[in-house]
């Protein structure tokens, strides 16, 4: 495995560390998984990527709303 120095802002680091903890992983595997996920998205342009991200966020928001209505 190759070493790489990356710079993330404080919020990114906190969010990655939180996700790693949820999965029982350390920070480095979480960053590698995030990079793999990004690289596996089959997009040709930044606008296409932004559209894909918005679609995914909208779907997640709907699922959260449905869950909240079911629980609450």
C-alpha positions, 0 to 999 in steps of 0.5 A: 500500500502506498502512503499519501499525505492528504489535507482535509478540513476539520469538519471532514476529518470529524465526519470521517472519524465518526463514520469510521467509528460506526463501522469499527474501522480506523480513519485510514480505511475510511478515507480509502473507502471514500476515495474508492466510492468516489472513483467508482461513480461512472460520471463524465463531468462535474455537472453530472456528478453534482446531479448524481449527488443531489439525487442521492441526497434527495433520496436520503432525505425522503427515507429519513422523513419516512422513517421519522414519520413512522417512528414519531 
